[in-house]
Amino acid sequence: MALDEKERIIIPDEAGEEHLFEVLFTFDVDQTEKSYMVVVPVEQAQAEEQEVFAFRFEEDEKDNDLTLYQIETDEEWDMIEEMLNTFTEEDEEES
């Protein structure tokens, strides 16, 4: 899935309240055939410190719908953390 750099999505919380997030990046894991998305709340997108959220997702290409799943395993969190570190390093090099 190729998302634009500044793509935004709306994610509802447990209470059904909708929140706008900016997609930092997505990545696929070939071994598991799973896709992941790392997002930040729009109001924090330009802040020095950001609260980052990560989800596993599936895309229904027919309906162009996304289904988000919470990250449940330590292995997934470790992988996401590694990707986030790589993303952060690349971002710092571009600055």
Buried (B, 14 or more C-beta within 10 A) or exposed (E): EEEEEEBEBEBEEEEEEEBEBBBBBBBEEEEEEBBBBBBBBBEBBEEEEBEBBBBBBEBEEEEEEBEBEEBEEEEBEEBBEEBBEEBEEEEEEEE
